[in-house]
Structure formats: C-alpha cells, structure tokens
Amino acid sequence: MISSQILQNTLDELNTITRVDFVLTDVHGNEVASTIETENSDKENAIIQFAESPADSQVVQGAHFFKVFDDKKLEYILIAQGASKDAYMLGRVAVSQIQNLIVAYKERFDKNNYIQNLLLDNMLSIDIYNRARKLHIDAEVRRIVYVIETKYEKDSAAMEIVKGLFGNRTRDFITAVDERSIILVQELRENEGYEEVERTAHMLRDMLNSEAMSSVKIAYGTIVGEIRQVSRSFKEAKMALDVGKIFYTEKSIIAYNTLGIGRLIYQLPLPLCEMFMKEVFTAETPDSFDEETLTTIGKFFDNNLNVSETARQLYIHRNTLVYRLEKLQKSTGLDIRVFEDAMTFKIAMMVVNYMKFMQQEL
C-alpha cells in the first residue's frame, strides 16, 4: 500500500502547480491527505453517498468529487475544490497521477515479493517464469547475489545506502529475508565477470563502513544465467558467509568460489567429524591447546613450514621453536614439520572450528 506521506507530497506538488486545493479520503470519508484545513464531518456523508453511487465523478457542495481505483477496486475519493471546468480537468489529472502511483508502488511491492519467494525457493519453475513475464523481469540475463550482513538488526541506514547506490537501477533488486542481512540481486553485462563483482563488493563494504558506521561482512555466490538459478547464487552466498565466519574470520568479503577446503568441511555431518577427530587424535586435541601453542602452529603454517622464518617472526630462538614442535608431536602423535602430518593437522583444526560453530548454532 502506498504511504500517506507520498500521497500528501503528490497533492502538495499538484497544488503548487495548479493552485487548486485537493482532499483525498478513503471510501468512508476519513482524510488521507489534503492541501487545506477541512472538517471531515461536513463532507463525510456526501463522500459515502458518492462512493456508493455508479458515477465516476460528480459536483457536490461546490467541489468536484472523483473516484480513484486500484485495479477496478475503489480505493480513494479525491475532492478538487471548485465547480469550474478547470477544477474538473485538474481533478482528472490528479486522479491519473494517483492511479499511476498506485500501479508503480504495487508493481514494486510485487517485484520485491517475487524476488523474496525466488530466493527462498517458494515457487514452482513454471510460476517463476510466468510471474517474471508479468512483472517485466528478464528471465535470461546474467545475475549474481550478494548477502550483506550488518552489525545491527534492521539497520535502516545501511539499507538506505544500498538503495541509494542501486535503487535507481531498475534491473537490480534490493530486499531482505531476515533482520540482519541485506540482499542485492545484481544484473551483470556480458563483459562483466568476477573481477567487477569483487570491485562492487569492496565499494559496498567501504561505503557502508564509512557512511553507515557499520562493520559489515559481504559474501557473494556464483554468476547465473537464468532467473530460476538466482536462488542457487543466494544459497552459495549464505554458505560463503557462514564458512567465512568459521575459517576466514579476518576477511570481510568472501566469495563462494574461493572457499576451498572450507566449503568441503562445512558440508560434512557432525558424526563424521567426531569420528575423524577420534581417529587422528588419540590423546590431546587442538581445542585443548593453550594460546602460545596455537600462535606457534598458526605462524608455522603461515610461513609454509619454514622453521627459521617462523622463529624470526615469533622472536624466539630456532631451538625453542623446534622444542615446541617436538612437544606437540609427543602430545598429538603428529609432526607438523612433515607435510602429510601438517596437512592432517590443518584439516583437523578446521574441523574443530566447524564443530564449535555448528554446536553454537544448535
């Protein structure tokens, strides 16, 4: 439903241009918008009688009354002050303007509803294409879905910024399906690929962090070529956001096609993860390590198992690092100086993080 404020602004603009005063009411005579001070009781009975009559317009009490329809349903009564032909003509113009606004806002609402149902897989394939055709949405263009997670629930400032950046592009869609995320469905040109998508994600992050003072995380799925595949890109973006929280906490922009082994671990059932951990670690497990041990392991992996460089960055003697690694080997049975053991240990640490995340979500 179109807001009263928008209707009021429309009547104010028409009044400024035409110098004719207008009153807009519902079919029961309740004022919705007006350019003059009115006493509703004076015209309430006349409005109700006019609403029930077959006439589309009528002169009543020195003013022109008009019916405003929404798809053949009587929605409003418009009163143009004055009984002259000019007042009649300008009243007709105002009716046309309001009815066009109703159609435009209804279509925008319908498109938003359509995109939400599309993202959530709430439609059959045949309905996807039929409704797209009715709403004049191209079904076969390249699109990608971004999910923008804001720091606060219902972050209206962040939503307004995204709308300001993309809202005027009629072929892009901005919506939400929960209270923490803003979803952007962007149409891409034929020559645009992931490089341009990444630049868009960086621009969004920088604008939201600076203008809305909101720390955001942005994830995006893969590029799809048909409207029915948009939900897949959305699911990929949602998965990328979750995987990023588990394995890539330092990143604020996460692409689905760069998740690597994290995406594989994310899709494992918890019982299988628990079985793997029991097989790899017979005694101490990674979740029981102290901060010093975890820092040492992390830095060792960051430096591609290079002992000398890791010792230098940790500001410790090389022998001290070797002692720590040997101590770790005794407690876990894995020598992370050996590639195969290092790979097993790295995967195990990722599995531990995944299990913690999933247990918190339950």
One Martini backbone bead per residue (centre of mass of N, CA, C, O) as a GRO file, in nm:
protein
  362
    1MET     BB    1   0.097   0.036   0.022
    2ILE     BB    2   0.065   0.356  -0.008
    3SER     BB    3   0.171   0.629   0.141
    4SER     BB    4   0.060   0.922   0.283
    5GLN     BB    5   0.313   1.096   0.225
    6ILE     BB    6   0.316   1.059  -0.083
    7LEU     BB    7   0.032   1.173  -0.129
    8GLN     BB    8   0.090   1.449  -0.005
    9ASN     BB    9   0.318   1.532  -0.196
   10THR     BB   10   0.146   1.518  -0.453
   11LEU     BB   11  -0.064   1.734  -0.375
   12ASP     BB   12   0.137   1.965  -0.325
   13GLU     BB   13   0.246   1.975  -0.616
   14LEU     BB   14  -0.026   2.023  -0.757
   15ASN     BB   15  -0.094   2.286  -0.604
   16THR     BB   16   0.153   2.451  -0.698
   17ILE     BB   17   0.080   2.431  -1.007
   18THR     BB   18  -0.261   2.486  -1.001
   19ARG     BB   19  -0.406   2.620  -0.738
   20VAL     BB   20  -0.545   2.361  -0.629
   21ASP     BB   21  -0.742   2.205  -0.402
   22PHE     BB   22  -0.698   1.896  -0.210
   23VAL     BB   23  -0.881   1.586  -0.126
   24LEU     BB   24  -0.807   1.274   0.044
   25THR     BB   25  -1.000   0.974   0.075
   26ASP     BB   26  -1.170   0.735   0.182
   27VAL     BB   27  -1.476   0.562   0.150
   28HIS     BB   28  -1.551   0.685   0.462
   29GLY     BB   29  -1.405   0.992   0.488
   30ASN     BB   30  -1.111   0.958   0.555
   31GLU     BB   31  -0.833   1.127   0.581
   32VAL     BB   32  -0.517   1.119   0.395
   33ALA     BB   33  -0.504   1.397   0.220
   34SER     BB   34  -0.410   1.761   0.221
   35THR     BB   35  -0.416   2.130   0.133
   36ILE     BB   36  -0.637   2.168   0.362
   37GLU     BB   37  -0.853   2.270   0.595
   38THR     BB   38  -1.079   2.028   0.737
   39GLU     BB   39  -1.419   1.907   0.782
   40ASN     BB   40  -1.526   1.593   0.759
   41SER     BB   41  -1.829   1.616   0.849
   42ASP     BB   42  -1.929   1.787   0.603
   43LYS     BB   43  -1.851   1.531   0.376
   44GLU     BB   44  -1.899   1.238   0.462
   45ASN     BB   45  -2.180   1.169   0.346
   46ALA     BB   46  -2.112   1.246   0.052
   47ILE     BB   47  -1.887   1.037   0.012
   48ILE     BB   48  -2.050   0.779   0.068
   49GLN     BB   49  -2.263   0.828  -0.152
   50PHE     BB   50  -2.062   0.844  -0.390
   51ALA     BB   51  -1.930   0.561  -0.351
   52GLU     BB   52  -2.224   0.415  -0.407
   53SER     BB   53  -2.224   0.528  -0.674
   54PRO     BB   54  -2.185   0.502  -1.035
   55ALA     BB   55  -2.019   0.747  -1.040
   56ASP     BB   56  -1.695   0.897  -1.113
   57SER     BB   57  -1.831   1.188  -1.109
   58GLN     BB   58  -1.900   1.494  -0.903
   59VAL     BB   59  -2.099   1.761  -0.794
   60VAL     BB   60  -2.032   1.877  -0.451
   61GLN     BB   61  -2.051   2.147  -0.272
   62GLY     BB   62  -1.854   2.301  -0.487
   63ALA     BB   63  -1.724   2.015  -0.581
   64HIS     BB   64  -1.508   1.772  -0.709
   65PHE     BB   65  -1.574   1.430  -0.747
   66PHE     BB   66  -1.355   1.136  -0.726
   67LYS     BB   67  -1.253   0.825  -0.842
   68VAL     BB   68  -1.010   0.586  -0.710
   69PHE     BB   69  -0.843   0.317  -0.860
   70ASP     BB   70  -0.753  -0.039  -0.792
   71ASP     BB   71  -0.813  -0.255  -1.005
   72LYS     BB   72  -1.141  -0.176  -0.988
   73LYS     BB   73  -1.092  -0.071  -0.700
   74LEU     BB   74  -1.207   0.126  -0.457
   75GLU     BB   75  -0.987   0.353  -0.274
   76TYR     BB   76  -1.062   0.664  -0.344
   77ILE     BB   77  -1.136   1.013  -0.271
   78LEU     BB   78  -1.146   1.302  -0.477
   79ILE     BB   79  -1.113   1.656  -0.403
   80ALA     BB   80  -1.191   1.941  -0.600
   81GLN     BB   81  -1.184   2.264  -0.563
   82GLY     BB   82  -1.452   2.346  -0.735
   83ALA     BB   83  -1.691   2.390  -1.033
   84SER     BB   84  -1.514   2.407  -1.262
   85LYS     BB   85  -1.356   2.297  -1.547
   86ASP     BB   86  -1.071   2.321  -1.436
   87ALA     BB   87  -1.117   2.148  -1.182
   88TYR     BB   88  -1.191   1.895  -1.338
   89MET     BB   89  -0.931   1.860  -1.505
   90LEU     BB   90  -0.732   1.861  -1.258
   91GLY     BB   91  -0.864   1.620  -1.118
   92ARG     BB   92  -0.798   1.415  -1.342
   93VAL     BB   93  -0.496   1.444  -1.319
   94ALA     BB   94  -0.476   1.354  -1.023
   95VAL     BB   95  -0.596   1.074  -1.061
   96SER     BB   96  -0.385   0.971  -1.261
   97GLN     BB   97  -0.142   1.006  -1.073
   98ILE     BB   98  -0.238   0.819  -0.842
   99GLN     BB   99  -0.281   0.561  -1.013
  100ASN     BB  100   0.015   0.541  -1.105
  101LEU     BB  101   0.134   0.513  -0.823
  102ILE     BB  102  -0.009   0.255  -0.743
  103VAL     BB  103   0.110   0.080  -0.967
  104ALA     BB  104   0.411   0.125  -0.903
  105TYR     BB  105   0.403   0.024  -0.603
  106LYS     BB  106   0.280  -0.250  -0.659
  107GLU     BB  107   0.505  -0.353  -0.844
  108ARG     BB  108   0.731  -0.324  -0.637
  109PHE     BB  109   0.611  -0.516  -0.434
  110ASP     BB  110   0.586  -0.761  -0.622
  111LYS     BB  111   0.889  -0.784  -0.684
  112ASN     BB  112   0.983  -0.827  -0.396
  113ASN     BB  113   0.813  -1.081  -0.347
  114TYR     BB  114   0.933  -1.244  -0.578
  115ILE     BB  115   1.232  -1.242  -0.487
  116GLN     BB  116   1.192  -1.375  -0.215
  117ASN     BB  117   1.066  -1.642  -0.325
  118LEU     BB  118   1.304  -1.710  -0.508
  119LEU     BB  119   1.529  -1.731  -0.288
  120LEU     BB  120   1.340  -1.949  -0.109
  121ASP     BB  121   1.195  -2.159  -0.294
  122ASN     BB  122   0.853  -2.081  -0.332
  123MET     BB  123   0.860  -2.189  -0.642
  124LEU     BB  124   0.773  -2.287  -0.932
  125SER     BB  125   0.903  -2.288  -1.239
  126ILE     BB  126   0.649  -2.182  -1.391
  127ASP     BB  127   0.606  -1.936  -1.197
  128ILE     BB  128   0.868  -1.789  -1.241
  129TYR     BB  129   0.815  -1.720  -1.548
  130ASN     BB  130   0.531  -1.597  -1.536
  131ARG     BB  131   0.593  -1.366  -1.331
  132ALA     BB  132   0.824  -1.237  -1.484
  133ARG     BB  133   0.654  -1.155  -1.728
  134LYS     BB  134   0.444  -0.976  -1.573
  135LEU     BB  135   0.695  -0.796  -1.435
  136HIS     BB  136   0.925  -0.744  -1.645
  137ILE     BB  137   1.141  -0.986  -1.612
  138ASP     BB  138   1.430  -1.101  -1.705
  139ALA     BB  139   1.520  -1.448  -1.739
  140GLU     BB  140   1.797  -1.411  -1.948
  141VAL     BB  141   2.033  -1.313  -1.733
  142ARG     BB  142   2.302  -1.197  -1.567
  143ARG     BB  143   2.359  -1.294  -1.220
  144ILE     BB  144   2.404  -1.180  -0.871
  145VAL     BB  145   2.453  -1.256  -0.518
  146TYR     BB  146   2.433  -1.053  -0.230
  147VAL     BB  147   2.540  -1.066   0.119
  148ILE     BB  148   2.463  -0.833   0.383
  149GLU     BB  149   2.606  -0.810   0.699
  150THR     BB  150   2.508  -0.658   0.982
  151LYS     BB  151   2.555  -0.552   1.304
  152TYR     BB  152   2.254  -0.470   1.297
  153GLU     BB  153   1.932  -0.478   1.331
  154LYS     BB  154   1.761  -0.316   1.112
  155ASP     BB  155   1.957  -0.141   0.911
  156SER     BB  156   1.850   0.144   0.766
  157ALA     BB  157   2.106   0.289   0.673
  158ALA     BB  158   2.220   0.062   0.500
  159MET     BB  159   1.976   0.029   0.314
  160GLU     BB  160   1.979   0.321   0.197
  161ILE     BB  161   2.258   0.302   0.065
  162VAL     BB  162   2.198   0.069  -0.126
  163LYS     BB  163   1.960   0.213  -0.266
  164GLY     BB  164   2.129   0.457  -0.362
  165LEU     BB  165   2.320   0.277  -0.549
  166PHE     BB  166   2.070   0.066  -0.682
  167GLY     BB  167   1.764   0.171  -0.696
  168ASN     BB  168   1.783   0.310  -0.997
  169ARG     BB  169   1.826   0.015  -1.091
  170THR     BB  170   1.570  -0.166  -1.232
  171ARG     BB  171   1.749  -0.454  -1.262
  172ASP     BB  172   1.775  -0.435  -0.962
  173PHE     BB  173   1.770  -0.596  -0.627
  174ILE     BB  174   1.633  -0.506  -0.299
  175THR     BB  175   1.644  -0.702   0.005
  176ALA     BB  176   1.484  -0.917   0.267
  177VAL     BB  177   1.479  -1.225   0.498
  178ASP     BB  178   1.609  -1.073   0.743
  179GLU     BB  179   1.747  -0.869   1.011
  180ARG     BB  180   2.079  -0.885   0.912
  181SER     BB  181   2.013  -0.874   0.594
  182ILE     BB  182   2.122  -0.779   0.269
  183ILE     BB  183   1.992  -0.806  -0.067
  184LEU     BB  184   2.167  -0.837  -0.383
  185VAL     BB  185   2.043  -0.829  -0.720
  186GLN     BB  186   2.261  -0.843  -0.995
  187GLU     BB  187   2.309  -0.718  -1.305
  188LEU     BB  188   2.501  -0.831  -1.583
  189ARG     BB  189   2.713  -0.796  -1.814
  190GLU     BB  190   2.879  -0.975  -2.052
  191ASN     BB  191   3.176  -0.837  -1.959
  192GLU     BB  192   3.112  -0.929  -1.668
  193GLY     BB  193   3.282  -1.038  -1.374
  194TYR     BB  194   3.452  -1.110  -1.083
  195GLU     BB  195   3.610  -0.848  -1.079
  196GLU     BB  196   3.360  -0.660  -1.066
  197VAL     BB  197   3.229  -0.791  -0.818
  198GLU     BB  198   3.460  -0.730  -0.621
  199ARG     BB  199   3.445  -0.422  -0.651
  200THR     BB  200   3.157  -0.394  -0.549
  201ALA     BB  201   3.208  -0.513  -0.266
  202HIS     BB  202   3.415  -0.297  -0.180
  203MET     BB  203   3.233  -0.052  -0.216
  204LEU     BB  204   3.016  -0.137  -0.015
  205ARG     BB  205   3.192  -0.166   0.235
  206ASP     BB  206   3.310   0.124   0.240
  207MET     BB  207   3.040   0.277   0.251
  208LEU     BB  208   2.918   0.140   0.507
  209ASN     BB  209   3.155   0.195   0.706
  210SER     BB  210   3.146   0.516   0.665
  211GLU     BB  211   2.836   0.605   0.649
  212ALA     BB  212   2.699   0.383   0.863
  213MET     BB  213   2.891   0.277   1.081
  214SER     BB  214   2.931  -0.033   0.964
  215SER     BB  215   3.015  -0.359   1.023
  216VAL     BB  216   3.069  -0.562   0.741
  217LYS     BB  217   2.959  -0.852   0.558
  218ILE     BB  218   3.050  -1.002   0.237
  219ALA     BB  219   2.871  -1.214   0.008
  220TYR     BB  220   2.910  -1.430  -0.287
  221GLY     BB  221   2.825  -1.597  -0.553
  222THR     BB  222   2.742  -1.710  -0.854
  223ILE     BB  223   2.704  -1.686  -1.182
  224VAL     BB  224   2.394  -1.650  -1.354
  225GLY     BB  225   2.156  -1.708  -1.646
  226GLU     BB  226   1.892  -1.762  -1.467
  227ILE     BB  227   1.627  -1.701  -1.265
  228ARG     BB  228   1.615  -1.990  -1.120
  229GLN     BB  229   1.934  -1.954  -1.017
  230VAL     BB  230   1.931  -1.738  -0.789
  231SER     BB  231   1.900  -1.922  -0.539
  232ARG     BB  232   2.180  -2.048  -0.565
  233SER     BB  233   2.346  -1.788  -0.521
  234PHE     BB  234   2.229  -1.735  -0.241
  235LYS     BB  235   2.323  -1.997  -0.101
  236GLU     BB  236   2.621  -1.946  -0.155
  237ALA     BB  237   2.642  -1.681   0.004
  238LYS     BB  238   2.553  -1.797   0.276
  239MET     BB  239   2.779  -2.005   0.296
  240ALA     BB  240   3.015  -1.805   0.277
  241LEU     BB  241   2.947  -1.660   0.539
  242ASP     BB  242   2.981  -1.905   0.729
  243VAL     BB  243   3.265  -1.996   0.643
  244GLY     BB  244   3.400  -1.726   0.715
  245LYS     BB  245   3.338  -1.742   1.026
  246ILE     BB  246   3.514  -2.003   1.067
  247PHE     BB  247   3.794  -1.968   0.863
  248TYR     BB  248   3.770  -1.628   0.776
  249THR     BB  249   3.765  -1.385   1.001
  250GLU     BB  250   3.947  -1.157   0.851
  251LYS     BB  251   3.721  -1.142   0.645
  252SER     BB  252   3.475  -0.922   0.466
  253ILE     BB  253   3.515  -1.084   0.189
  254ILE     BB  254   3.322  -1.353   0.032
  255ALA     BB  255   3.372  -1.614  -0.198
  256TYR     BB  256   3.254  -1.907  -0.304
  257ASN     BB  257   3.499  -1.971  -0.524
  258THR     BB  258   3.723  -1.941  -0.250
  259LEU     BB  259   3.684  -2.164  -0.011
  260GLY     BB  260   3.761  -2.448  -0.055
  261ILE     BB  261   3.791  -2.668   0.208
  262GLY     BB  262   3.572  -2.526   0.377
  263ARG     BB  263   3.328  -2.622   0.205
  264LEU     BB  264   3.365  -2.925   0.258
  265ILE     BB  265   3.347  -2.924   0.571
  266TYR     BB  266   3.062  -2.782   0.596
  267GLN     BB  267   2.920  -3.061   0.461
  268LEU     BB  268   2.969  -3.218   0.710
  269PRO     BB  269   2.888  -3.438   0.935
  270LEU     BB  270   2.933  -3.452   1.270
  271PRO     BB  271   2.993  -3.759   1.314
  272LEU     BB  272   3.232  -3.762   1.111
  273CYS     BB  273   3.408  -3.557   1.264
  274GLU     BB  274   3.432  -3.716   1.530
  275MET     BB  275   3.569  -3.963   1.402
  276PHE     BB  276   3.818  -3.819   1.292
  277MET     BB  277   3.928  -3.710   1.566
  278LYS     BB  278   3.967  -3.993   1.698
  279GLU     BB  279   4.172  -4.099   1.484
  280VAL     BB  280   4.392  -3.870   1.506
  281PHE     BB  281   4.322  -3.823   1.827
  282THR     BB  282   4.403  -3.998   2.123
  283ALA     BB  283   4.442  -3.738   2.296
  284GLU     BB  284   4.517  -3.448   2.221
  285THR     BB  285   4.340  -3.162   2.117
  286PRO     BB  286   4.320  -2.851   1.966
  287ASP     BB  287   4.098  -2.732   2.181
  288SER     BB  288   4.336  -2.764   2.430
  289PHE     BB  289   4.514  -2.545   2.353
  290ASP     BB  290   4.714  -2.298   2.397
  291GLU     BB  291   4.798  -1.988   2.282
  292GLU     BB  292   5.095  -2.044   2.213
  293THR     BB  293   5.050  -2.295   2.037
  294LEU     BB  294   4.856  -2.169   1.830
  295THR     BB  295   5.052  -1.946   1.734
  296THR     BB  296   5.274  -2.131   1.637
  297ILE     BB  297   5.112  -2.292   1.429
  298GLY     BB  298   5.006  -2.058   1.259
  299LYS     BB  299   5.288  -1.942   1.179
  300PHE     BB  300   5.398  -2.203   1.048
  301PHE     BB  301   5.185  -2.211   0.822
  302ASP     BB  302   5.228  -1.922   0.705
  303ASN     BB  303   5.551  -2.027   0.648
  304ASN     BB  304   5.559  -2.310   0.513
  305LEU     BB  305   5.734  -2.474   0.737
  306ASN     BB  306   5.937  -2.248   0.834
  307VAL     BB  307   6.146  -2.232   1.096
  308SER     BB  308   6.319  -1.970   1.078
  309GLU     BB  309   6.088  -1.766   1.011
  310THR     BB  310   5.909  -1.829   1.255
  311ALA     BB  311   6.114  -1.755   1.474
  312ARG     BB  312   6.150  -1.461   1.387
  313GLN     BB  313   5.842  -1.373   1.419
  314LEU     BB  314   5.840  -1.481   1.735
  315TYR     BB  315   6.107  -1.411   1.887
  316ILE     BB  316   6.277  -1.688   1.869
  317HIS     BB  317   6.449  -1.954   1.895
  318ARG     BB  318   6.492  -2.224   1.701
  319ASN     BB  319   6.505  -2.435   1.935
  320THR     BB  320   6.237  -2.352   2.065
  321LEU     BB  321   6.060  -2.434   1.831
  322VAL     BB  322   6.146  -2.730   1.814
  323TYR     BB  323   6.048  -2.798   2.099
  324ARG     BB  324   5.749  -2.737   2.050
  325LEU     BB  325   5.707  -2.941   1.815
  326GLU     BB  326   5.791  -3.194   1.977
  327LYS     BB  327   5.576  -3.165   2.197
  328LEU     BB  328   5.338  -3.188   1.999
  329GLN     BB  329   5.405  -3.471   1.895
  330LYS     BB  330   5.371  -3.620   2.169
  331SER     BB  331   5.060  -3.528   2.218
  332THR     BB  332   4.952  -3.619   1.900
  333GLY     BB  333   5.149  -3.774   1.675
  334LEU     BB  334   5.231  -3.502   1.513
  335ASP     BB  335   5.452  -3.381   1.253
  336ILE     BB  336   5.444  -3.057   1.116
  337ARG     BB  337   5.715  -3.083   0.941
  338VAL     BB  338   5.538  -3.278   0.794
  339PHE     BB  339   5.323  -3.256   0.543
  340GLU     BB  340   5.109  -3.475   0.610
  341ASP     BB  341   5.071  -3.387   0.907
  342ALA     BB  342   5.005  -3.092   0.850
  343MET     BB  343   4.749  -3.144   0.688
  344THR     BB  344   4.594  -3.296   0.906
  345PHE     BB  345   4.607  -3.070   1.119
  346LYS     BB  346   4.465  -2.846   0.958
  347ILE     BB  347   4.199  -2.995   0.918
  348ALA     BB  348   4.140  -3.043   1.219
  349MET     BB  349   4.115  -2.742   1.297
  350MET     BB  350   3.877  -2.687   1.107
  351VAL     BB  351   3.685  -2.896   1.231
  352VAL     BB  352   3.673  -2.771   1.512
  353ASN     BB  353   3.550  -2.499   1.423
  354TYR     BB  354   3.297  -2.623   1.298
  355MET     BB  355   3.184  -2.767   1.550
  356LYS     BB  356   3.152  -2.515   1.723
  357PHE     BB  357   2.957  -2.363   1.537
  358MET     BB  358   2.731  -2.582   1.525
  359GLN     BB  359   2.678  -2.593   1.835
  360GLN     BB  360   2.585  -2.290   1.854
  361GLU     BB  361   2.341  -2.323   1.645
  362LEU     BB  362   2.168  -2.545   1.816
   0.00000   0.00000   0.00000
